[in-house]
Amino acid sequence: MPALFSGAGFAGFLMRTRVKFCGITRNEDAHAAVAAGADAIGLVFYQPSSRALDVTEATAVLAGLPPFVTVTALFVDAEAAEVEAVCTTLPIDLLQFHGNEPEDYCNSFGKPYIKALRIGGDRSPLEDSLAAWTSARAILLDTWQSGTPGGTGKTFDWSLAPSSSPRPIVLAGGLTLDNVEMALRQVAPYAVDVSGGVEDSPGCKSAAKMRRFVQAVRRADAANEARDHE
């Protein structure tokens, strides 16, 4: 079964892989994500992104959102005042940092956060990076691409994902309906984070693709559980 911390294993606990749909830009997509079974949705506050929102747009996206869905705000090397303004104005539950932010900065806003680490290129040893983020709620593994802080639509070599981690692992980077089951069999993360893989066009999610993506995740969970009980 998928481990709480990737590869760590917790005997006796039935775990399911959590699902986050990121880059939500429309209210109907937020509600479709919830209907599909999403545990979290992501709002992007990084203006170069094709999925970027401002506070006014994000307010409209979140209108009528039911409880028990984690609203995540994504930033890339943002000024502290921008993060504070978003947190003050919107019902943000979780922060997600995708740039070169230091730990004390990430931990300074009074909200739990996850830190994205990009894999590939000339990266420092992943084990060292994982150990450094002691205050992060989880570590998100994404694909490295020069000049792009995330949302590349490309996978990385999943064999580079750690077999164990002091923090829960969120797997991102090029996940789709066609590859997420394989990804979960190989990595067994705590959660998966997908954006482009469930879109009709950048920023416009497909309700059918989101539903099928969650179904694929649940099939992988069932297969992993069955394998662990063989």
C-alpha positions, -999 to +999 in steps of 0.1 A: +000+000+000+012+036-005+034+046+024+027+077+045+063+087+040+075+074+007+089+039+012+086+041+050+055+019+054+030+019+083+018-016+090-019-019+099-029+014+083-049+015+052-036+045+033-050+061+001-030+084-021-042+120-018-049+139-050-043+176-056-054+194-088-033+225-093-037+255-115-074+259-110-086+291-127-124+287-129-151+282-103-167+254-122-133+236-123-129+239-086-163+223-080-156+196-106-124+188-089-142+183-056-169+162-073-141+141-088-127+133-053-099+158-050-084+163-015-068+197-025-069+223-052-041+247-060-042+284-069-011+298-087+001+332-077+030+334-101+023+359-129+045+343-157+023+311-155-006+307-179-026+296-148-018+326-127-046+344-107-048+376-087-067+378-055-100+390-071-099+361-096-091+336-068-120+348-047-143+340-076-128+306-081-133+297-044-169+308-042-192+281-028-164+257-022-174+230+003-155+222+035-128+195+039-109+205+007-074+219+012-070+253-006-033+256-016-016+288-027+015+284-049+043+310-050+076+313-067+101+336-050+074+360-041+078+391-019+066+383+017+040+411+014+024+393-016+021+360+003+007+378+034-019+396+013-031+364-002-033+347+032-051+376+047-077+379+019-083+343+010-091+311+030-058+296+023-050+263+042-016+254+028+013+272+011+034+257-017+068+272-026+084+264-059+114+288-060+146+293-041+129+303-009+149+296+023+133+276+051+129+305+075+110+325+048+087+295+041+080+290+078+073+327+086+037+330+075+020+310+102+006+284+079+017+249+070+037+246+038+051+222+013+084+228-006+090+218-041+123+202-051+131+198-088+148+166-099+172+165-129+200+187-141+228+197-117+209+191-085+224+186-051+219+151-036+182+147-030+187+131+005+205+162+017+177+185+004+150+164+020+168+165+054+171+202+053+134+210+052+125+201+088+096+225+090+079+215+057+047+196+060+057+176+029+082+177+000+069+179-036+091+163-062+089+180-096+108+179-129+138+201-134+139+222-165+161+253-169+143+285-164+110+269-155+100+265-118+074+239-125+045+230-147+068+215-174+044+187-183+073+164-182+081+134-160+114+128-143+132+095-137+110+080-109+138+058-098+154+089-084+126+093-059+137+083-024+127+050-010+122+067+024+119+103+035+115+122+068+087+141+052+057+129+032+064+128-006+041+145-031+048+134-067+043+159-095+057+164-130+040+153-161+014+130-145-015+119-167-043+095-169-020+071-188+010+071-164-002+078-129-009+041-121+026+032-131+040+062-111+022+050-080+034+015-083+070+027-086+071+056-061+041+050-037+039+087-026+017+101+000+000+124-027+001+133-063-002+168-078-014+173-114-022+203-135-017+200-173-025+163-174-062+169-167-067+200-189-083+207-222-061+238-225-038+256-201-059+267-171-090+250-183-096+217-165-116+188-179-141+174-154-140+140-172-102+139-170-101+148-134-127+121-126-108+095-146-075+106-130-089+100-095-102+066-106-068+057-119-053+066-086-078+045-067-071+015-090-034+019-082-041+021-045-061-012-047-034-029-067-007-018-042-028-030-013-034-064-030+003-067-038+012-060-001-012-088+010+001-115-013 
